[in-house]
């Protein structure tokens, strides 16, 4: 079974988020990020995700679950009549994309997006780990042992 192979789960959250559930944190600094998170091509998401990492026993494969609470894309997609169908991570000249998205609604309005990336080989997994390590240092995220 897939669950029995999980060795370790880690969650990447902003250092200053202490509420449960975490409150969305927006970029407030002027530097240009080299890593962009986009739901619609060319429109960068302004909200930081909560990232849950799960790796296999052998450490060569894993999953990354991105959770966005009240992402800014809901406002943009509603105004421009665009549909959110995938999540893309762009950095340097590389790109990782997933269309495994789940939107949760509260009082009839969307408030949360959950996206899951599945890495099936060690090259994909370690490339993603390098990306997330750089991203976490760039925006001030840290690992915790909390679960959703």
C-alpha positions as CSV (number, residue, x, y, z in Angstrom):
1,X,0.0,0.0,0.0
2,X,1.2,3.5,-0.7
3,X,0.7,4.8,2.9
4,X,3.0,2.1,4.4
5,X,5.9,3.3,2.3
6,X,5.9,6.8,3.7
7,X,8.9,7.4,5.9
8,X,8.7,11.0,6.7
9,X,6.3,13.9,6.1
10,X,7.4,17.5,6.4
11,X,5.5,20.7,5.9
12,X,7.1,23.9,4.6
13,X,5.4,27.0,6.1
14,X,6.3,30.6,6.6
15,X,8.3,31.2,9.8
16,X,5.8,33.7,11.1
17,X,2.6,31.8,10.5
18,X,1.4,30.4,13.8
19,X,-2.4,30.3,13.4
20,X,-4.4,27.2,12.6
21,X,-5.2,27.1,9.7
22,X,-2.3,29.4,8.6
23,X,-3.2,32.9,7.4
24,X,-2.1,33.6,3.8
25,X,1.2,35.6,3.6
26,X,1.8,38.0,0.7
27,X,5.1,39.0,-0.7
28,X,6.1,42.3,0.8
29,X,9.6,42.8,-0.4
30,X,10.8,44.4,-3.7
31,X,13.2,41.7,-5.0
32,X,12.3,39.8,-8.1
33,X,11.9,36.1,-7.3
34,X,13.6,33.8,-9.7
35,X,10.9,31.1,-9.0
36,X,7.4,31.8,-10.1
37,X,4.3,29.9,-9.2
38,X,1.5,30.3,-11.8
39,X,-2.0,29.0,-12.1
40,X,-2.5,30.9,-15.4
41,X,0.5,31.4,-17.7
42,X,2.1,34.8,-17.2
43,X,0.2,35.6,-14.0
44,X,2.3,35.0,-10.8
45,X,0.5,33.9,-7.7
46,X,1.1,36.4,-4.9
47,X,0.1,34.1,-2.0
48,X,2.6,31.7,-0.5
49,X,1.7,28.1,-0.3
50,X,1.9,25.6,2.5
51,X,3.9,22.7,1.1
52,X,3.7,19.2,2.4
53,X,6.5,16.9,1.3
54,X,6.3,13.1,1.5
55,X,9.1,10.8,0.4
56,X,9.3,7.0,-0.2
57,X,11.3,4.6,1.9
58,X,14.2,4.6,-0.5
59,X,14.2,8.4,-0.7
60,X,14.2,8.5,-4.5
61,X,10.6,9.4,-5.2
62,X,8.0,11.5,-3.4
63,X,5.1,13.9,-3.6
64,X,4.7,17.6,-2.9
65,X,1.3,19.0,-1.9
66,X,0.8,22.7,-2.3
67,X,-2.1,24.3,-0.4
68,X,-3.1,27.9,-1.1
69,X,-5.6,29.6,1.2
70,X,-7.5,32.4,-0.5
71,X,-5.1,32.6,-3.5
72,X,-5.1,35.8,-5.5
73,X,-5.8,33.8,-8.7
74,X,-9.5,33.5,-7.7
75,X,-9.9,37.3,-8.0
76,X,-8.0,37.4,-11.3
77,X,-9.6,34.4,-12.9
78,X,-13.1,35.7,-11.9
79,X,-12.5,39.1,-13.4
80,X,-11.1,37.7,-16.7
81,X,-13.4,34.7,-17.0
82,X,-10.4,32.3,-17.0
83,X,-10.5,28.8,-15.6
84,X,-7.7,27.5,-13.3
85,X,-6.7,24.0,-14.7
86,X,-3.1,23.5,-13.6
87,X,-0.2,24.7,-11.4
88,X,3.2,25.5,-12.8
89,X,6.5,26.1,-11.1
90,X,8.9,28.1,-13.3
91,X,12.5,28.8,-12.5
92,X,15.5,29.4,-14.7
93,X,14.6,27.6,-17.9
94,X,12.9,24.7,-16.1
95,X,9.2,24.0,-15.6
96,X,7.2,21.6,-13.5
97,X,3.5,21.4,-13.9
98,X,0.5,19.5,-12.5
99,X,-3.2,19.4,-13.3
100,X,-4.0,17.4,-10.1
101,X,-5.9,20.3,-8.5
102,X,-8.7,20.4,-6.0
103,X,-10.7,23.5,-5.2
104,X,-12.5,23.7,-1.9
105,X,-15.5,26.0,-1.4
106,X,-16.8,27.8,1.6
107,X,-20.2,29.5,1.6
108,X,-20.4,28.9,-2.1
109,X,-17.1,30.7,-2.9
110,X,-13.7,29.1,-3.6
111,X,-11.3,29.6,-0.8
112,X,-8.6,27.0,-1.1
113,X,-6.6,25.2,-3.9
114,X,-4.7,22.0,-3.2
115,X,-2.2,20.8,-5.9
116,X,-0.3,17.6,-5.8
117,X,3.0,16.9,-7.7
118,X,4.1,13.3,-8.0
119,X,7.7,12.6,-8.7
120,X,8.2,9.1,-10.0
121,X,12.0,8.9,-10.4
122,X,15.0,10.2,-8.5
123,X,15.9,12.9,-11.1
124,X,12.5,14.6,-10.8
125,X,12.5,14.3,-7.0
126,X,16.0,15.7,-6.5
127,X,15.5,18.4,-9.0
128,X,12.3,19.4,-7.1
129,X,14.1,19.3,-3.7
130,X,16.8,21.6,-5.1
131,X,14.0,24.0,-6.3
132,X,12.2,23.9,-3.0
133,X,15.4,24.4,-1.0
134,X,16.2,27.5,-3.0
135,X,12.6,28.7,-2.8
136,X,12.4,28.3,1.0
137,X,15.6,30.2,1.5
138,X,14.4,33.0,-0.8
139,X,11.1,33.6,0.9
140,X,11.8,32.5,4.5
141,X,10.0,29.2,4.8
142,X,11.1,26.5,7.3
143,X,10.2,22.8,7.8
144,X,7.9,21.7,10.6
145,X,6.6,18.3,11.6
146,X,3.0,19.5,11.8
147,X,0.3,17.8,9.7
148,X,-2.7,19.4,8.0
